[in-house]
Amino acid sequence: MRDSAEERRVTVGERVGEVSALLLKPEGARLLYVLAHGAGAGMRHPFLESMAGRLAERGIATLRYQFPYMERRARRPDPPAVAEATVRAAVEEAARATPGVPLIAGGKSFGGRMTSSAQASAPLPGVRGLVFLGFPLHPPGRPGDERAKHLSQVHIPMLFLQGTRDDFADLKLLQPLVQRLGGLATLHLVRDGNHSFKLPKRAGKTDTEVMAELVDAIVEWTARLT
């Protein structure tokens, strides 16, 4: 499936220009996940490549895309306004590429947070739910939930996939947050996983098995949306 991804361009706006994207659409796709990358690695990172391929095997298409700073190979992420505009443009491109296919959106860490921020500002057209692959609730060693204040303005279902050793999300803060969001929020914990869903050797679980767990959780959750 990895080799069959179609390269596309996403137009963000006159000032920003275009960014690259990859559409992986299995035959008869029942859903498309608009999948954003994290702050430190782009859309071709092995984790996202694997995620896209595994989801395709389960009938879920993906549109991965670059944020403008990553397209320029800059280190500093875009300002929220630019990142949110990019999310919105990617969602619009996904709808054009797969007319009639229901959409979900989200992504890894920074990408998931920017997607939720865009959704909180104004609903993303056609998006039925958000999936976060390691929501970055706070910087490591600086616990707090200010980064999640906007989630109260998200009125569609949300799935949080989080490692129990994630130093970007203290579970003592994340679990009460999910509870406050009520029935719209679902939390799936990967035991012993860190922010990259890596497990210590003592856990006795391979990266492949962890990816299978993540994909299973997404497939089961999305089945309730469609």
PyMOL commands that place a pseudoatom at each C-alpha (Angstrom):
pseudoatom trace, name=CA, resn=MET, resi=1, chain=A, elem=C, hetatm=0, pos=[0.000, 0.000, 0.000]
pseudoatom trace, name=CA, resn=ARG, resi=2, chain=A, elem=C, hetatm=0, pos=[2.857, 2.389, 0.759]
pseudoatom trace, name=CA, resn=ASP, resi=3, chain=A, elem=C, hetatm=0, pos=[3.989, 2.511, -2.866]
pseudoatom trace, name=CA, resn=SER, resi=4, chain=A, elem=C, hetatm=0, pos=[0.489, 3.318, -4.128]
pseudoatom trace, name=CA, resn=ALA, resi=5, chain=A, elem=C, hetatm=0, pos=[0.203, 6.664, -2.330]
pseudoatom trace, name=CA, resn=GLU, resi=6, chain=A, elem=C, hetatm=0, pos=[-0.690, 9.457, -4.738]
pseudoatom trace, name=CA, resn=GLU, resi=7, chain=A, elem=C, hetatm=0, pos=[1.253, 12.707, -4.467]
pseudoatom trace, name=CA, resn=ARG, resi=8, chain=A, elem=C, hetatm=0, pos=[-0.960, 15.774, -4.319]
pseudoatom trace, name=CA, resn=ARG, resi=9, chain=A, elem=C, hetatm=0, pos=[-0.658, 19.505, -3.657]
pseudoatom trace, name=CA, resn=VAL, resi=10, chain=A, elem=C, hetatm=0, pos=[-2.675, 21.426, -1.085]
pseudoatom trace, name=CA, resn=THR, resi=11, chain=A, elem=C, hetatm=0, pos=[-3.185, 25.149, -1.610]
pseudoatom trace, name=CA, resn=VAL, resi=12, chain=A, elem=C, hetatm=0, pos=[-3.182, 26.934, 1.740]
pseudoatom trace, name=CA, resn=GLY, resi=13, chain=A, elem=C, hetatm=0, pos=[-3.450, 30.526, 0.535]
pseudoatom trace, name=CA, resn=GLU, resi=14, chain=A, elem=C, hetatm=0, pos=[-1.699, 33.236, -1.457]
pseudoatom trace, name=CA, resn=ARG, resi=15, chain=A, elem=C, hetatm=0, pos=[0.754, 34.145, 1.297]
pseudoatom trace, name=CA, resn=VAL, resi=16, chain=A, elem=C, hetatm=0, pos=[1.563, 30.577, 2.265]
pseudoatom trace, name=CA, resn=GLY, resi=17, chain=A, elem=C, hetatm=0, pos=[1.316, 28.858, -1.102]
pseudoatom trace, name=CA, resn=GLU, resi=18, chain=A, elem=C, hetatm=0, pos=[1.147, 25.089, -1.520]
pseudoatom trace, name=CA, resn=VAL, resi=19, chain=A, elem=C, hetatm=0, pos=[2.264, 22.131, 0.546]
pseudoatom trace, name=CA, resn=SER, resi=20, chain=A, elem=C, hetatm=0, pos=[2.820, 18.495, -0.370]
pseudoatom trace, name=CA, resn=ALA, resi=21, chain=A, elem=C, hetatm=0, pos=[0.374, 15.735, 0.465]
pseudoatom trace, name=CA, resn=LEU, resi=22, chain=A, elem=C, hetatm=0, pos=[0.046, 11.966, 0.055]
pseudoatom trace, name=CA, resn=LEU, resi=23, chain=A, elem=C, hetatm=0, pos=[-3.292, 10.289, -0.590]
pseudoatom trace, name=CA, resn=LEU, resi=24, chain=A, elem=C, hetatm=0, pos=[-3.525, 6.569, 0.121]
pseudoatom trace, name=CA, resn=LYS, resi=25, chain=A, elem=C, hetatm=0, pos=[-6.963, 5.322, -0.857]
pseudoatom trace, name=CA, resn=PRO, resi=26, chain=A, elem=C, hetatm=0, pos=[-7.822, 1.627, -0.832]
pseudoatom trace, name=CA, resn=GLU, resi=27, chain=A, elem=C, hetatm=0, pos=[-10.537, 0.385, -3.136]
pseudoatom trace, name=CA, resn=GLY, resi=28, chain=A, elem=C, hetatm=0, pos=[-13.935, 0.865, -1.531]
pseudoatom trace, name=CA, resn=ALA, resi=29, chain=A, elem=C, hetatm=0, pos=[-12.626, 3.102, 1.259]
pseudoatom trace, name=CA, resn=ARG, resi=30, chain=A, elem=C, hetatm=0, pos=[-15.339, 3.704, 3.850]
pseudoatom trace, name=CA, resn=LEU, resi=31, chain=A, elem=C, hetatm=0, pos=[-13.604, 6.612, 5.580]
pseudoatom trace, name=CA, resn=LEU, resi=32, chain=A, elem=C, hetatm=0, pos=[-10.703, 9.031, 5.115]
pseudoatom trace, name=CA, resn=TYR, resi=33, chain=A, elem=C, hetatm=0, pos=[-8.393, 10.203, 7.914]
pseudoatom trace, name=CA, resn=VAL, resi=34, chain=A, elem=C, hetatm=0, pos=[-6.828, 13.631, 7.300]
pseudoatom trace, name=CA, resn=LEU, resi=35, chain=A, elem=C, hetatm=0, pos=[-3.565, 12.860, 9.075]
pseudoatom trace, name=CA, resn=ALA, resi=36, chain=A, elem=C, hetatm=0, pos=[-1.188, 15.603, 10.231]
pseudoatom trace, name=CA, resn=HIS, resi=37, chain=A, elem=C, hetatm=0, pos=[2.423, 15.066, 11.279]
pseudoatom trace, name=CA, resn=GLY, resi=38, chain=A, elem=C, hetatm=0, pos=[4.068, 16.001, 14.576]
pseudoatom trace, name=CA, resn=ALA, resi=39, chain=A, elem=C, hetatm=0, pos=[6.335, 18.964, 15.233]
pseudoatom trace, name=CA, resn=GLY, resi=40, chain=A, elem=C, hetatm=0, pos=[9.642, 17.221, 14.616]
pseudoatom trace, name=CA, resn=ALA, resi=41, chain=A, elem=C, hetatm=0, pos=[9.034, 14.988, 11.591]
pseudoatom trace, name=CA, resn=GLY, resi=42, chain=A, elem=C, hetatm=0, pos=[7.062, 15.248, 8.358]
pseudoatom trace, name=CA, resn=MET, resi=43, chain=A, elem=C, hetatm=0, pos=[4.407, 13.194, 6.645]
pseudoatom trace, name=CA, resn=ARG, resi=44, chain=A, elem=C, hetatm=0, pos=[6.881, 10.537, 5.446]
pseudoatom trace, name=CA, resn=HIS, resi=45, chain=A, elem=C, hetatm=0, pos=[7.986, 9.574, 8.950]
pseudoatom trace, name=CA, resn=PRO, resi=46, chain=A, elem=C, hetatm=0, pos=[7.962, 5.760, 9.307]
pseudoatom trace, name=CA, resn=PHE, resi=47, chain=A, elem=C, hetatm=0, pos=[5.309, 5.907, 12.036]
pseudoatom trace, name=CA, resn=LEU, resi=48, chain=A, elem=C, hetatm=0, pos=[2.869, 7.732, 9.750]
pseudoatom trace, name=CA, resn=GLU, resi=49, chain=A, elem=C, hetatm=0, pos=[3.830, 5.572, 6.767]
pseudoatom trace, name=CA, resn=SER, resi=50, chain=A, elem=C, hetatm=0, pos=[3.034, 2.479, 8.786]
pseudoatom trace, name=CA, resn=MET, resi=51, chain=A, elem=C, hetatm=0, pos=[-0.179, 3.960, 10.166]
pseudoatom trace, name=CA, resn=ALA, resi=52, chain=A, elem=C, hetatm=0, pos=[-1.404, 4.877, 6.684]
pseudoatom trace, name=CA, resn=GLY, resi=53, chain=A, elem=C, hetatm=0, pos=[-0.596, 1.444, 5.285]
pseudoatom trace, name=CA, resn=ARG, resi=54, chain=A, elem=C, hetatm=0, pos=[-2.253, -0.427, 8.142]
pseudoatom trace, name=CA, resn=LEU, resi=55, chain=A, elem=C, hetatm=0, pos=[-5.374, 1.734, 7.969]
pseudoatom trace, name=CA, resn=ALA, resi=56, chain=A, elem=C, hetatm=0, pos=[-5.610, 1.185, 4.211]
pseudoatom trace, name=CA, resn=GLU, resi=57, chain=A, elem=C, hetatm=0, pos=[-5.632, -2.558, 4.829]
pseudoatom trace, name=CA, resn=ARG, resi=58, chain=A, elem=C, hetatm=0, pos=[-8.689, -1.975, 7.028]
pseudoatom trace, name=CA, resn=GLY, resi=59, chain=A, elem=C, hetatm=0, pos=[-10.553, 0.148, 4.486]
pseudoatom trace, name=CA, resn=ILE, resi=60, chain=A, elem=C, hetatm=0, pos=[-9.599, 3.599, 5.784]
pseudoatom trace, name=CA, resn=ALA, resi=61, chain=A, elem=C, hetatm=0, pos=[-7.959, 6.057, 3.403]
pseudoatom trace, name=CA, resn=THR, resi=62, chain=A, elem=C, hetatm=0, pos=[-5.513, 8.721, 4.571]
pseudoatom trace, name=CA, resn=LEU, resi=63, chain=A, elem=C, hetatm=0, pos=[-4.412, 12.123, 3.365]
pseudoatom trace, name=CA, resn=ARG, resi=64, chain=A, elem=C, hetatm=0, pos=[-1.075, 13.011, 4.928]
pseudoatom trace, name=CA, resn=TYR, resi=65, chain=A, elem=C, hetatm=0, pos=[0.258, 16.517, 4.386]
pseudoatom trace, name=CA, resn=GLN, resi=66, chain=A, elem=C, hetatm=0, pos=[3.080, 18.849, 5.308]
pseudoatom trace, name=CA, resn=PHE, resi=67, chain=A, elem=C, hetatm=0, pos=[2.790, 21.978, 7.385]
pseudoatom trace, name=CA, resn=PRO, resi=68, chain=A, elem=C, hetatm=0, pos=[4.457, 24.926, 5.612]
pseudoatom trace, name=CA, resn=TYR, resi=69, chain=A, elem=C, hetatm=0, pos=[7.472, 25.054, 7.962]
pseudoatom trace, name=CA, resn=MET, resi=70, chain=A, elem=C, hetatm=0, pos=[8.181, 21.380, 7.306]
pseudoatom trace, name=CA, resn=GLU, resi=71, chain=A, elem=C, hetatm=0, pos=[7.835, 21.960, 3.569]
pseudoatom trace, name=CA, resn=ARG, resi=72, chain=A, elem=C, hetatm=0, pos=[10.503, 24.680, 3.892]
pseudoatom trace, name=CA, resn=ARG, resi=73, chain=A, elem=C, hetatm=0, pos=[12.622, 22.412, 6.112]
pseudoatom trace, name=CA, resn=ALA, resi=74, chain=A, elem=C, hetatm=0, pos=[12.493, 24.984, 8.886]
pseudoatom trace, name=CA, resn=ARG, resi=75, chain=A, elem=C, hetatm=0, pos=[12.821, 23.923, 12.506]
pseudoatom trace, name=CA, resn=ARG, resi=76, chain=A, elem=C, hetatm=0, pos=[10.253, 26.165, 14.139]
pseudoatom trace, name=CA, resn=PRO, resi=77, chain=A, elem=C, hetatm=0, pos=[6.583, 25.170, 13.679]
pseudoatom trace, name=CA, resn=ASP, resi=78, chain=A, elem=C, hetatm=0, pos=[4.198, 27.578, 12.017]
pseudoatom trace, name=CA, resn=PRO, resi=79, chain=A, elem=C, hetatm=0, pos=[2.143, 30.059, 14.050]
pseudoatom trace, name=CA, resn=PRO, resi=80, chain=A, elem=C, hetatm=0, pos=[-1.254, 28.626, 15.026]
pseudoatom trace, name=CA, resn=ALA, resi=81, chain=A, elem=C, hetatm=0, pos=[-3.108, 30.711, 12.429]
pseudoatom trace, name=CA, resn=VAL, resi=82, chain=A, elem=C, hetatm=0, pos=[-0.978, 29.284, 9.603]
pseudoatom trace, name=CA, resn=ALA, resi=83, chain=A, elem=C, hetatm=0, pos=[-1.146, 25.741, 10.972]
pseudoatom trace, name=CA, resn=GLU, resi=84, chain=A, elem=C, hetatm=0, pos=[-4.926, 25.913, 11.341]
pseudoatom trace, name=CA, resn=ALA, resi=85, chain=A, elem=C, hetatm=0, pos=[-5.299, 27.286, 7.812]
pseudoatom trace, name=CA, resn=THR, resi=86, chain=A, elem=C, hetatm=0, pos=[-3.222, 24.356, 6.562]
pseudoatom trace, name=CA, resn=VAL, resi=87, chain=A, elem=C, hetatm=0, pos=[-5.432, 21.868, 8.399]
pseudoatom trace, name=CA, resn=ARG, resi=88, chain=A, elem=C, hetatm=0, pos=[-8.507, 23.455, 6.867]
pseudoatom trace, name=CA, resn=ALA, resi=89, chain=A, elem=C, hetatm=0, pos=[-6.999, 23.384, 3.377]
pseudoatom trace, name=CA, resn=ALA, resi=90, chain=A, elem=C, hetatm=0, pos=[-6.050, 19.714, 3.780]
pseudoatom trace, name=CA, resn=VAL, resi=91, chain=A, elem=C, hetatm=0, pos=[-9.588, 18.820, 4.831]
pseudoatom trace, name=CA, resn=GLU, resi=92, chain=A, elem=C, hetatm=0, pos=[-10.947, 20.626, 1.778]
pseudoatom trace, name=CA, resn=GLU, resi=93, chain=A, elem=C, hetatm=0, pos=[-8.487, 18.761, -0.463]
pseudoatom trace, name=CA, resn=ALA, resi=94, chain=A, elem=C, hetatm=0, pos=[-9.509, 15.440, 1.100]
pseudoatom trace, name=CA, resn=ALA, resi=95, chain=A, elem=C, hetatm=0, pos=[-13.156, 16.160, 0.355]
pseudoatom trace, name=CA, resn=ARG, resi=96, chain=A, elem=C, hetatm=0, pos=[-12.313, 16.987, -3.267]
pseudoatom trace, name=CA, resn=ALA, resi=97, chain=A, elem=C, hetatm=0, pos=[-10.169, 13.880, -3.655]
pseudoatom trace, name=CA, resn=THR, resi=98, chain=A, elem=C, hetatm=0, pos=[-12.729, 11.467, -2.209]
pseudoatom trace, name=CA, resn=PRO, resi=99, chain=A, elem=C, hetatm=0, pos=[-16.219, 12.871, -2.769]
pseudoatom trace, name=CA, resn=GLY, resi=100, chain=A, elem=C, hetatm=0, pos=[-18.855, 11.173, -0.670]
pseudoatom trace, name=CA, resn=VAL, resi=101, chain=A, elem=C, hetatm=0, pos=[-16.373, 9.493, 1.677]
pseudoatom trace, name=CA, resn=PRO, resi=102, chain=A, elem=C, hetatm=0, pos=[-16.834, 10.495, 5.359]
pseudoatom trace, name=CA, resn=LEU, resi=103, chain=A, elem=C, hetatm=0, pos=[-13.886, 12.290, 6.952]
pseudoatom trace, name=CA, resn=ILE, resi=104, chain=A, elem=C, hetatm=0, pos=[-12.103, 12.195, 10.276]
pseudoatom trace, name=CA, resn=ALA, resi=105, chain=A, elem=C, hetatm=0, pos=[-9.091, 14.359, 11.096]
pseudoatom trace, name=CA, resn=GLY, resi=106, chain=A, elem=C, hetatm=0, pos=[-6.268, 14.704, 13.585]
pseudoatom trace, name=CA, resn=GLY, resi=107, chain=A, elem=C, hetatm=0, pos=[-2.730, 13.441, 13.751]
pseudoatom trace, name=CA, resn=LYS, resi=108, chain=A, elem=C, hetatm=0, pos=[0.457, 13.017, 15.707]
pseudoatom trace, name=CA, resn=SER, resi=109, chain=A, elem=C, hetatm=0, pos=[1.097, 15.359, 18.631]
pseudoatom trace, name=CA, resn=PHE, resi=110, chain=A, elem=C, hetatm=0, pos=[1.346, 18.950, 17.261]
pseudoatom trace, name=CA, resn=GLY, resi=111, chain=A, elem=C, hetatm=0, pos=[-0.672, 17.987, 14.182]
pseudoatom trace, name=CA, resn=GLY, resi=112, chain=A, elem=C, hetatm=0, pos=[-3.517, 16.642, 16.273]
pseudoatom trace, name=CA, resn=ARG, resi=113, chain=A, elem=C, hetatm=0, pos=[-3.533, 19.696, 18.521]
pseudoatom trace, name=CA, resn=MET, resi=114, chain=A, elem=C, hetatm=0, pos=[-3.621, 22.094, 15.565]
pseudoatom trace, name=CA, resn=THR, resi=115, chain=A, elem=C, hetatm=0, pos=[-6.464, 20.078, 14.034]
pseudoatom trace, name=CA, resn=SER, resi=116, chain=A, elem=C, hetatm=0, pos=[-8.495, 20.335, 17.218]
pseudoatom trace, name=CA, resn=SER, resi=117, chain=A, elem=C, hetatm=0, pos=[-7.745, 24.045, 17.457]
pseudoatom trace, name=CA, resn=ALA, resi=118, chain=A, elem=C, hetatm=0, pos=[-8.996, 24.543, 13.903]
pseudoatom trace, name=CA, resn=GLN, resi=119, chain=A, elem=C, hetatm=0, pos=[-12.141, 22.552, 14.679]
pseudoatom trace, name=CA, resn=ALA, resi=120, chain=A, elem=C, hetatm=0, pos=[-12.745, 24.621, 17.823]
pseudoatom trace, name=CA, resn=SER, resi=121, chain=A, elem=C, hetatm=0, pos=[-12.426, 27.867, 15.857]
pseudoatom trace, name=CA, resn=ALA, resi=122, chain=A, elem=C, hetatm=0, pos=[-14.890, 26.801, 13.157]
pseudoatom trace, name=CA, resn=PRO, resi=123, chain=A, elem=C, hetatm=0, pos=[-16.129, 23.294, 12.319]
pseudoatom trace, name=CA, resn=LEU, resi=124, chain=A, elem=C, hetatm=0, pos=[-14.064, 21.536, 9.664]
pseudoatom trace, name=CA, resn=PRO, resi=125, chain=A, elem=C, hetatm=0, pos=[-16.500, 20.772, 6.808]
pseudoatom trace, name=CA, resn=GLY, resi=126, chain=A, elem=C, hetatm=0, pos=[-17.495, 17.127, 6.656]
pseudoatom trace, name=CA, resn=VAL, resi=127, chain=A, elem=C, hetatm=0, pos=[-15.297, 15.998, 9.557]
pseudoatom trace, name=CA, resn=ARG, resi=128, chain=A, elem=C, hetatm=0, pos=[-17.161, 13.593, 11.840]
pseudoatom trace, name=CA, resn=GLY, resi=129, chain=A, elem=C, hetatm=0, pos=[-14.528, 13.011, 14.506]
pseudoatom trace, name=CA, resn=LEU, resi=130, chain=A, elem=C, hetatm=0, pos=[-10.959, 13.716, 15.632]
pseudoatom trace, name=CA, resn=VAL, resi=131, chain=A, elem=C, hetatm=0, pos=[-8.231, 11.162, 16.365]
pseudoatom trace, name=CA, resn=PHE, resi=132, chain=A, elem=C, hetatm=0, pos=[-5.194, 12.231, 18.400]
pseudoatom trace, name=CA, resn=LEU, resi=133, chain=A, elem=C, hetatm=0, pos=[-2.013, 10.153, 18.229]
pseudoatom trace, name=CA, resn=GLY, resi=134, chain=A, elem=C, hetatm=0, pos=[-0.420, 11.370, 21.444]
pseudoatom trace, name=CA, resn=PHE, resi=135, chain=A, elem=C, hetatm=0, pos=[-2.104, 14.652, 22.378]
pseudoatom trace, name=CA, resn=PRO, resi=136, chain=A, elem=C, hetatm=0, pos=[0.608, 17.073, 23.635]
pseudoatom trace, name=CA, resn=LEU, resi=137, chain=A, elem=C, hetatm=0, pos=[-1.149, 18.323, 26.742]
pseudoatom trace, name=CA, resn=HIS, resi=138, chain=A, elem=C, hetatm=0, pos=[1.929, 20.123, 28.072]
pseudoatom trace, name=CA, resn=PRO, resi=139, chain=A, elem=C, hetatm=0, pos=[5.712, 20.350, 27.561]
pseudoatom trace, name=CA, resn=PRO, resi=140, chain=A, elem=C, hetatm=0, pos=[7.733, 17.624, 29.307]
pseudoatom trace, name=CA, resn=GLY, resi=141, chain=A, elem=C, hetatm=0, pos=[8.292, 18.431, 32.959]
pseudoatom trace, name=CA, resn=ARG, resi=142, chain=A, elem=C, hetatm=0, pos=[5.809, 21.316, 32.940]
pseudoatom trace, name=CA, resn=PRO, resi=143, chain=A, elem=C, hetatm=0, pos=[2.413, 19.742, 33.674]
pseudoatom trace, name=CA, resn=GLY, resi=144, chain=A, elem=C, hetatm=0, pos=[-0.689, 21.765, 32.900]
pseudoatom trace, name=CA, resn=ASP, resi=145, chain=A, elem=C, hetatm=0, pos=[-3.775, 21.616, 30.709]
pseudoatom trace, name=CA, resn=GLU, resi=146, chain=A, elem=C, hetatm=0, pos=[-3.832, 25.088, 29.140]
pseudoatom trace, name=CA, resn=ARG, resi=147, chain=A, elem=C, hetatm=0, pos=[-3.180, 23.567, 25.697]
pseudoatom trace, name=CA, resn=ALA, resi=148, chain=A, elem=C, hetatm=0, pos=[-6.490, 21.731, 25.961]
pseudoatom trace, name=CA, resn=LYS, resi=149, chain=A, elem=C, hetatm=0, pos=[-8.772, 24.613, 26.950]
pseudoatom trace, name=CA, resn=HIS, resi=150, chain=A, elem=C, hetatm=0, pos=[-10.129, 24.852, 23.399]
pseudoatom trace, name=CA, resn=LEU, resi=151, chain=A, elem=C, hetatm=0, pos=[-11.349, 21.244, 23.442]
pseudoatom trace, name=CA, resn=SER, resi=152, chain=A, elem=C, hetatm=0, pos=[-14.506, 22.345, 25.236]
pseudoatom trace, name=CA, resn=GLN, resi=153, chain=A, elem=C, hetatm=0, pos=[-15.397, 24.078, 21.959]
pseudoatom trace, name=CA, resn=VAL, resi=154, chain=A, elem=C, hetatm=0, pos=[-15.060, 20.863, 19.940]
pseudoatom trace, name=CA, resn=HIS, resi=155, chain=A, elem=C, hetatm=0, pos=[-18.507, 19.357, 19.501]
pseudoatom trace, name=CA, resn=ILE, resi=156, chain=A, elem=C, hetatm=0, pos=[-17.704, 16.160, 17.597]
pseudoatom trace, name=CA, resn=PRO, resi=157, chain=A, elem=C, hetatm=0, pos=[-16.364, 12.829, 18.929]
pseudoatom trace, name=CA, resn=MET, resi=158, chain=A, elem=C, hetatm=0, pos=[-12.679, 12.650, 19.876]
pseudoatom trace, name=CA, resn=LEU, resi=159, chain=A, elem=C, hetatm=0, pos=[-10.393, 9.641, 20.311]
pseudoatom trace, name=CA, resn=PHE, resi=160, chain=A, elem=C, hetatm=0, pos=[-7.246, 10.092, 22.401]
pseudoatom trace, name=CA, resn=LEU, resi=161, chain=A, elem=C, hetatm=0, pos=[-4.583, 7.432, 21.833]
pseudoatom trace, name=CA, resn=GLN, resi=162, chain=A, elem=C, hetatm=0, pos=[-1.966, 7.907, 24.529]
pseudoatom trace, name=CA, resn=GLY, resi=163, chain=A, elem=C, hetatm=0, pos=[0.977, 6.038, 26.015]
pseudoatom trace, name=CA, resn=THR, resi=164, chain=A, elem=C, hetatm=0, pos=[0.982, 5.677, 29.781]
pseudoatom trace, name=CA, resn=ARG, resi=165, chain=A, elem=C, hetatm=0, pos=[4.617, 6.915, 29.881]
pseudoatom trace, name=CA, resn=ASP, resi=166, chain=A, elem=C, hetatm=0, pos=[3.987, 9.937, 27.647]
pseudoatom trace, name=CA, resn=ASP, resi=167, chain=A, elem=C, hetatm=0, pos=[5.869, 12.849, 29.222]
pseudoatom trace, name=CA, resn=PHE, resi=168, chain=A, elem=C, hetatm=0, pos=[3.777, 15.285, 27.166]
pseudoatom trace, name=CA, resn=ALA, resi=169, chain=A, elem=C, hetatm=0, pos=[0.585, 14.189, 28.926]
pseudoatom trace, name=CA, resn=ASP, resi=170, chain=A, elem=C, hetatm=0, pos=[0.434, 13.533, 32.648]
pseudoatom trace, name=CA, resn=LEU, resi=171, chain=A, elem=C, hetatm=0, pos=[-2.361, 11.002, 33.074]
pseudoatom trace, name=CA, resn=LYS, resi=172, chain=A, elem=C, hetatm=0, pos=[-3.388, 12.710, 36.305]
pseudoatom trace, name=CA, resn=LEU, resi=173, chain=A, elem=C, hetatm=0, pos=[-4.352, 15.664, 34.106]
pseudoatom trace, name=CA, resn=LEU, resi=174, chain=A, elem=C, hetatm=0, pos=[-5.401, 13.880, 30.921]
pseudoatom trace, name=CA, resn=GLN, resi=175, chain=A, elem=C, hetatm=0, pos=[-7.861, 11.433, 32.441]
pseudoatom trace, name=CA, resn=PRO, resi=176, chain=A, elem=C, hetatm=0, pos=[-9.894, 14.121, 34.275]
pseudoatom trace, name=CA, resn=LEU, resi=177, chain=A, elem=C, hetatm=0, pos=[-9.831, 16.219, 31.099]
pseudoatom trace, name=CA, resn=VAL, resi=178, chain=A, elem=C, hetatm=0, pos=[-11.331, 13.375, 29.076]
pseudoatom trace, name=CA, resn=GLN, resi=179, chain=A, elem=C, hetatm=0, pos=[-13.968, 12.873, 31.766]
pseudoatom trace, name=CA, resn=ARG, resi=180, chain=A, elem=C, hetatm=0, pos=[-14.901, 16.567, 31.636]
pseudoatom trace, name=CA, resn=LEU, resi=181, chain=A, elem=C, hetatm=0, pos=[-15.392, 16.315, 27.882]
pseudoatom trace, name=CA, resn=GLY, resi=182, chain=A, elem=C, hetatm=0, pos=[-18.085, 13.730, 28.550]
pseudoatom trace, name=CA, resn=GLY, resi=183, chain=A, elem=C, hetatm=0, pos=[-19.449, 11.334, 25.977]
pseudoatom trace, name=CA, resn=LEU, resi=184, chain=A, elem=C, hetatm=0, pos=[-17.636, 13.031, 23.096]
pseudoatom trace, name=CA, resn=ALA, resi=185, chain=A, elem=C, hetatm=0, pos=[-14.215, 11.863, 24.309]
pseudoatom trace, name=CA, resn=THR, resi=186, chain=A, elem=C, hetatm=0, pos=[-12.720, 8.359, 24.371]
pseudoatom trace, name=CA, resn=LEU, resi=187, chain=A, elem=C, hetatm=0, pos=[-9.307, 7.559, 25.852]
pseudoatom trace, name=CA, resn=HIS, resi=188, chain=A, elem=C, hetatm=0, pos=[-7.320, 4.492, 24.785]
pseudoatom trace, name=CA, resn=LEU, resi=189, chain=A, elem=C, hetatm=0, pos=[-4.130, 3.938, 26.768]
pseudoatom trace, name=CA, resn=VAL, resi=190, chain=A, elem=C, hetatm=0, pos=[-1.142, 2.051, 25.389]
pseudoatom trace, name=CA, resn=ARG, resi=191, chain=A, elem=C, hetatm=0, pos=[0.476, 0.501, 28.434]
pseudoatom trace, name=CA, resn=ASP, resi=192, chain=A, elem=C, hetatm=0, pos=[4.121, 1.544, 28.904]
pseudoatom trace, name=CA, resn=GLY, resi=193, chain=A, elem=C, hetatm=0, pos=[4.086, 3.607, 25.701]
pseudoatom trace, name=CA, resn=ASN, resi=194, chain=A, elem=C, hetatm=0, pos=[5.944, 6.917, 25.502]
pseudoatom trace, name=CA, resn=HIS, resi=195, chain=A, elem=C, hetatm=0, pos=[5.043, 9.940, 23.343]
pseudoatom trace, name=CA, resn=SER, resi=196, chain=A, elem=C, hetatm=0, pos=[6.172, 8.024, 20.238]
pseudoatom trace, name=CA, resn=PHE, resi=197, chain=A, elem=C, hetatm=0, pos=[4.374, 4.868, 21.394]
pseudoatom trace, name=CA, resn=LYS, resi=198, chain=A, elem=C, hetatm=0, pos=[7.719, 3.182, 22.016]
pseudoatom trace, name=CA, resn=LEU, resi=199, chain=A, elem=C, hetatm=0, pos=[7.731, 0.552, 24.766]
pseudoatom trace, name=CA, resn=PRO, resi=200, chain=A, elem=C, hetatm=0, pos=[10.652, -0.646, 26.909]
pseudoatom trace, name=CA, resn=LYS, resi=201, chain=A, elem=C, hetatm=0, pos=[11.992, -4.093, 26.093]
pseudoatom trace, name=CA, resn=ARG, resi=202, chain=A, elem=C, hetatm=0, pos=[10.657, -5.430, 29.373]
pseudoatom trace, name=CA, resn=ALA, resi=203, chain=A, elem=C, hetatm=0, pos=[7.122, -4.788, 28.077]
pseudoatom trace, name=CA, resn=GLY, resi=204, chain=A, elem=C, hetatm=0, pos=[7.543, -7.695, 25.671]
pseudoatom trace, name=CA, resn=LYS, resi=205, chain=A, elem=C, hetatm=0, pos=[5.636, -5.993, 22.850]
pseudoatom trace, name=CA, resn=THR, resi=206, chain=A, elem=C, hetatm=0, pos=[6.991, -5.121, 19.410]
pseudoatom trace, name=CA, resn=ASP, resi=207, chain=A, elem=C, hetatm=0, pos=[6.456, -1.896, 17.467]
pseudoatom trace, name=CA, resn=THR, resi=208, chain=A, elem=C, hetatm=0, pos=[4.356, -3.897, 15.016]
pseudoatom trace, name=CA, resn=GLU, resi=209, chain=A, elem=C, hetatm=0, pos=[2.093, -5.104, 17.798]
pseudoatom trace, name=CA, resn=VAL, resi=210, chain=A, elem=C, hetatm=0, pos=[1.723, -1.579, 19.164]
pseudoatom trace, name=CA, resn=MET, resi=211, chain=A, elem=C, hetatm=0, pos=[0.787, -0.264, 15.727]
pseudoatom trace, name=CA, resn=ALA, resi=212, chain=A, elem=C, hetatm=0, pos=[-1.787, -3.044, 15.396]
pseudoatom trace, name=CA, resn=GLU, resi=213, chain=A, elem=C, hetatm=0, pos=[-3.266, -2.000, 18.751]
pseudoatom trace, name=CA, resn=LEU, resi=214, chain=A, elem=C, hetatm=0, pos=[-3.511, 1.635, 17.639]
pseudoatom trace, name=CA, resn=VAL, resi=215, chain=A, elem=C, hetatm=0, pos=[-5.109, 0.736, 14.318]
pseudoatom trace, name=CA, resn=ASP, resi=216, chain=A, elem=C, hetatm=0, pos=[-7.575, -1.639, 15.988]
pseudoatom trace, name=CA, resn=ALA, resi=217, chain=A, elem=C, hetatm=0, pos=[-8.602, 1.147, 18.378]
pseudoatom trace, name=CA, resn=ILE, resi=218, chain=A, elem=C, hetatm=0, pos=[-9.159, 3.571, 15.496]
pseudoatom trace, name=CA, resn=VAL, resi=219, chain=A, elem=C, hetatm=0, pos=[-11.129, 1.051, 13.433]
pseudoatom trace, name=CA, resn=GLU, resi=220, chain=A, elem=C, hetatm=0, pos=[-13.365, 0.091, 16.357]
pseudoatom trace, name=CA, resn=TRP, resi=221, chain=A, elem=C, hetatm=0, pos=[-13.985, 3.726, 17.294]
pseudoatom trace, name=CA, resn=THR, resi=222, chain=A, elem=C, hetatm=0, pos=[-14.721, 4.855, 13.734]
pseudoatom trace, name=CA, resn=ALA, resi=223, chain=A, elem=C, hetatm=0, pos=[-17.179, 1.992, 13.276]
pseudoatom trace, name=CA, resn=ARG, resi=224, chain=A, elem=C, hetatm=0, pos=[-19.449, 3.857, 15.671]
pseudoatom trace, name=CA, resn=LEU, resi=225, chain=A, elem=C, hetatm=0, pos=[-19.249, 7.033, 13.574]
pseudoatom trace, name=CA, resn=THR, resi=226, chain=A, elem=C, hetatm=0, pos=[-20.356, 5.626, 10.220]
for i in range(1, 226): cmd.bond("trace and resi %d" % i, "trace and resi %d" % (i + 1))
show_as sticks, trace
zoom trace
